């Protein structure tokens, strides 16, 4: 989360989740939650998963210092759900803030439902919210260790509509020159369309999102993405009908909805040094 911590109104955390397996010894636990700013372990708004059978579970919410409150609804493994957990700061007492939990398999409502699937208002309130905490492979806490799940599409907001229906615009400013389209008379590249794919940084390096755009005569354009996350590492892959697909040497992070990457400067910018050097020491894919 960017900027100052939040300590008033409502904070919404939404994400997509698919529980793939519940281990034999699984009981209950959480793996994603909000936290006080600065890496403190003041975990709050914790989404809990409680094993019912080997392929079913309950969802619950825990505000801060109390115990989780579970919905009676049954959810299935290998099914993707949109989860929305919220924390509402209320004036007055230090024990009256409220956490709500919602879950959808389809048909997300435009307005916040009047009744959550679970609600928790017991225990101490938190001072502020500034971070999202994610524990890998159900390791926090140990009640779900060795179970597996996937979480994606994490969003934070201060309104229901703004969190779930916000129009993301993540910009990649990229330079790449195609060897076969270089004109040595004009010392420019013939403009043409390339496809840029943003790939996850773990095997099998699946494509998170792809966009097409025309590179100008200097090999530059801005590619706008709608589903890419900030502060997550991705490989940049460029494809064109007249070249071998080329990747960035290392995964890169978008920060504040932007990233700049230049394939034409330095052989170390391309995976496997997949470039050729022409005049003026410019590198071509």
N, C-alpha and C positions, 0 to 999 in steps of 0.2 A: 504494500500500500504506500502511495506517495503522499507527501505532505504531512501536516500535523495530525496527531492522533485524534480520534473522534470520541467525544464524551457527552453528546447530547443527541436527541432524535433517535432514529432507528438505523442500525447497520445490518445490511443484508449480505449473506454469503450464499452464492449459488454454485452448483457444480453438477456435472454428470458423473454417475457412478454405476459400475457393473461389478457385482461380487461374483467372481468366477468359482471359487471353492470355499467351503467352510471346513476347516481341519477337524479331525476326529475329536480332539480335545478342546475345541473352541467353546467359549462361553459368551462373553460380551466384552466390548471395548470400543474405543474411538480411534480414528486415524486422521481426522481433519477437524480443525477448530480455529477460532479466533484467539488472539493473544494480545496482551498489553504491548505497546510499542517498545522496541529496543531489545527484543530477544528474551524478555523476562518469561518465566514459566507460570504466568498468571493465566492459565488456559481457561477459556470460556466459550460458550456457544458450541459445545462439543456434540457432534453427530455420532450417536452410538449405534452399533450393530450388535444384535443379540441373536445367537443361533437358536433356531427352533428345531429344525431337522438338518440333515446333510445338505439339503438344497433349498431351505427356506430360512427366513430370518425376520426379526422385528427391527424397526427403526425407533430411536429415542433421542432425546435432547437433554443436555445437562447445562444449567446456567453457569455455575462457577464452583461453589463450595458444597453444594448439596449432592443428591443422588440423581442419576438419570431417570427421566420419565419416559416410558415407552408407549408407543401406539399399539393398539390391539390388531392392527392390520398385518397381514402376512405378505412378505415380499419374496420373490424368487431369485435364485442365483441365475447367472447367464442372461439377465434382463437388464437393460439400461434404464435408469431412472434419473429424472432431474430433481435434485434436492435443493430446497431453499431453507436456510436456517437464519433466524434474525435475532438481534439483541436490541431491546428498546430501553433507553435510559429514561427513568421517571424521576421527577423532582421529589424532594422531601427525604424520606427514610433511606437508609443505606442498605435496605433489604427488599426493595419493591420493584427492581428492574425485572423485565420479562423476556424470556426466550421462547420463540415459536418455531415449529418445524413443519415443513410441507414436503410432499413427495408426489411426483407425477410420472406416469409412463407415457402419456400423450395428452394433447389438449391443454397446454399451459394457459391459465386464465390471464386476461389483461389486468384485472384488479386482484389485489390480495384477498384470498378467501376469508370469510368471516370466522371460520373455525379451523385451526391448525390440526394436524394429526396428533401432535403432542405439544405440551406447554409446560414450562418450568419457571417458577418465580420464587422458589425457596432458596434461602441462603444469602450470603453476602453479595453485594453488587461489586462490579469491577470499576476501577478508576477511569480507564480509557481503553480503546481498542485501536491498535496500530499495525498489527501483523496478522498474517495467516500462517498457521503451522500445519505442516503435512508430514505424517510419519510414514515411512516406506514399509510396505509389506506387512501391515497390521502389527508392527512391532511395538506400538505404544497404545494401550498397555499390552501385557503379555496374554490377556484373555483371548486374543484373536491371532496369536502368533502361528505362522505356517499356513494361515488362510491367505487367499490371493484376491486382489481386486484391481480395478483400473479406475482412476479419477481423471477427468479432463474438463476443459471449459470453465475453469474457476473464475468467478466474477465477484466483485465487491461493489456495493452501491449504497446509497442512502434513501432510495425509493424503490418500490417494487418494480415499477415500469422501467425506471432507468437502469436497474440491475439486469433484468431479464431480457429487455428489448433494446438495449443500447446498440447503436450502430458503431461498431469498432472500425477504425481506419488506421491500420498499422503500415507504415511506409518504409520500404527498402529503397534507398538511393544506391543504384548499382552502376558500375562501369565494367564493360566487357567488350572486347574487340574480337570479331570473327575473322580468322586468317583469310579464308577464301573470299571475303567481301571487302578486302582492303584494296583501295585504288592508289597505286604508287604515284600517280600523276598529281592527283589532288591532295594526296597525303591524308585522305579521309576514308572512312568506311562507308560502303553503300548501306543505307538504312534498311533494316529488315526486322522481322518479328522473331522474338525468342520466347521461350517458356521458362519461367523461373519457378522452381518447386522448393518449398520450405520443408525439409525432412527432419523427422525426429532424430535425436542423436544416439539412439539405442537400436541395436539390431532387432528387426530387419530394416530399420531406417525408413519406415513408411512415410508417405507424403502427408503432411499436415494440411497444406493448401498450395495450389498452383495458380499462377496468373500469367497471361500473355501480354506483351507490350512491344512496341517498336523501339529498338535502340537507335539513337540519332547518329549522325556522322562521326561523333566523338565517342560512340559506344555507351551513351548514358541514357538512363530513364529512371523514373520512379515507379515501383511496383507496389500497389496498394492491396493489402490483405485484410480480411475481416474476422478471422478466427484464430490468429496467432497471438500468443501470450507474451507479455513482457517478462524479462528476467528468466526466460527458459531457453536452453541451448538448442539451436537448430543448425543443420547443415544447409547451405545454399547450393542448389543444383541448377545448372543452366543447360538447356537443350535447344538445338537448332537442326534443321534438316540437312545442313552441310558441315556438321561438326560432331565430334564425339562428346557425349555428355560430360560436363566438367563440374566438379564440386569444390566448394571452399575447403581449404586444407583442414581447418578446425571448425567445430560448431561455434556459433556466435549468438549473442543475446540482443534482443530488441530492448531498448530502454526508453521510457516515456514515449512509446508508440513509434519509435524510429530506429533505423540502423543504416549505416553507410558501409558499402563494401566495394573494393576496387580490385578486380582480377588482373588489371593491366600493370600493377606495380609490385614487382617482386615475385620470384618463382615460388616463394613460400606461401603465397596466397591461394594456390590451387593444389588440390589433393593430387599427390603423385607427380608434382611439378608438370602437370599436363598443359604446358604452354610452349609457345615458340617465340623467340626474340627476333624482332625486326628492327628497322632503323629507329634511331632516337631511343633505343633501349626499351621500346614499348613491347609489351607482351600480348600475344594473341592466343585465343583459345582455338 
